[in-house]
């Protein structure tokens, strides 16, 4: 008779976490940062059709790194949750904190109960009326939520990019300046990124209603530093 | 947070999603209008002009013979390049507009691209058709839909009937109790390539004449400063015409009408036939 193997729970969790982290590390990273007029999200993404950054609600954006089909499924669920909430209550009642917590519940649930964890790291960002009210909820593959300020980096290379940003970032930069800082941090010392490698969107603090605006690739060179 | 199996996924359809979550509309089982006095919204009109379309609606809502609201709005942006104007039972109509706006936004967010103008018009047609059971119980809603078709670079208009029939009109569209009166005025004066000024003035005249004949349509309320809602939709998007501008145009219209021969329009009735004061 064969004995079932005993695997310690610590080992199970560690294996799952390693699996998820490896999946995430294969993709490219993404930076979200405050600037003078709102929040800018800059992703390294050569595709113009498969988006990493998108609109969830009036003042809320979503960004994901890792496995595309998994974070896109999360994105759509977020749009649905937000639109349903705004429809049955009021548009004012839709907020990033609640969405972030729902995402955390789902990712946590999948991490412990499903065959495999989701290989994603996501961000729910909400632009406030003042920069002090901006919110970044950075959620990991296992449901860990981090409430960050100023800027946040998602992806396998996050630590190195964060360190580079820490040195160059300043509050109240204009869009052009903040893009220069974010792109340089994403690229690192040995590479350079141009418009064809990037996906950029902003949440405009002064917008009347829908604050999300994509900076299309065709207009992107106007905002990037000239080499 | 709603998740679905691929076979049950409602896709970008918000109305289907809302229904699955138990938020869909429920048609009453008996005729509501016979038992209760339902608030109705009346005359709306849309006219195509050189740069796009102009949409206009009066501000009156009635319940039977009572004016239940003097300042309701019947013209709304549907999204950036289209608008919807409503006539019929006010409650379900407002709900339909809210759902329609959300439907377009939801599609755009889920799919990452906008519906075509025709797709939007068909969507609204489906919503009107879904309202048919409620319409049979006295809660009819008959909207008009207009927008700037960015792919064809022209303004387009759509009229509906109570069954959800969708009819594209080439020059103008109307709905509501004063709709045919307003439509006659527009029909007489419409010509190809109207300027924005002329189109707005024509909409104002049409609403004024409709209000003159139809008790359920409100005229300009100069005392309270309540004027029709008028909006233009062009390549620049949906834009409300300023109230002060509309007030000014009404003053112009009234001046023109009262300076007609004989110091005004023909008196509608004369007390002299009754042998009154001599």
Interface residues (C-beta under 8 A of the other chain):
Chain A: X51 X54 X55 X56 X73 X76 X77 X78 X79 X80 X81 X83 X84 X86 X87 X88 X102 X103 X105 X106 X210
Chain B: X1 X2 X3 X14 X17 X18 X21 X23 X98 X99 X102 X105 X106 X109 X110 X112
